Amino acid sequence: MIKENSKNPLQLKSMNHISIVCRSLEKSLDFYQNVLGFFPVRRPSSLNFDGAWLFSCYGIGVHLLQSEDPENMPKITKINPKDNHFSFQCESMATVGKKLEEMQIEYVKTRIEEDGNDDRSLQLR
C-alpha cells in the first residue's frame, strides 16, 4: 500500500525519451529530421545495434531502433488515429497542412467537439 506521494508513487520527474522500432532507420531519420525538426544527439558507441538518438527543441527525445526483422513488421496501410501515436501543438493547422501537402506527406484531419472544446488535429505517419 503506497501512502507517500500517491499521485506520483515512483516520484517521476519527466519523460526522458520514447523508443520506436523502425522498418527503415534511414527513412525514419529523414522523417524525424526533415519533417518534424528533430536533431541527432550522441549515441553511446557501446550500443552494438543500428539506431539513432534524436532530440527536439520541444524537449522530446526519440530513440529510433532498426528492426532486426523489417520484412515481418506489420505494414501500415492507412493512418489510424486510434493507433499508437504522439502529439505536437502548433501555431497554425492551416500552415502545417499546407507544408505537409508541399512535402507530399499524407495526413488526415480529425476533430473532437465536447463541452465547448474544439480539438482539431492532423494525423500523419
Secondary structure, 3 states (H helix, E strand, C coil): CCCCCCCCCCCCCCCCCEEEEECCHHHHHHHHHHCCCCEEECCCCCCCCCEEEEECCCCCEEEEEECCCHHHCCCCCCCCCCCCCCCCCCCCHHHHHHHHHHCCCCEEEEEEEECCEEEEEEEEC
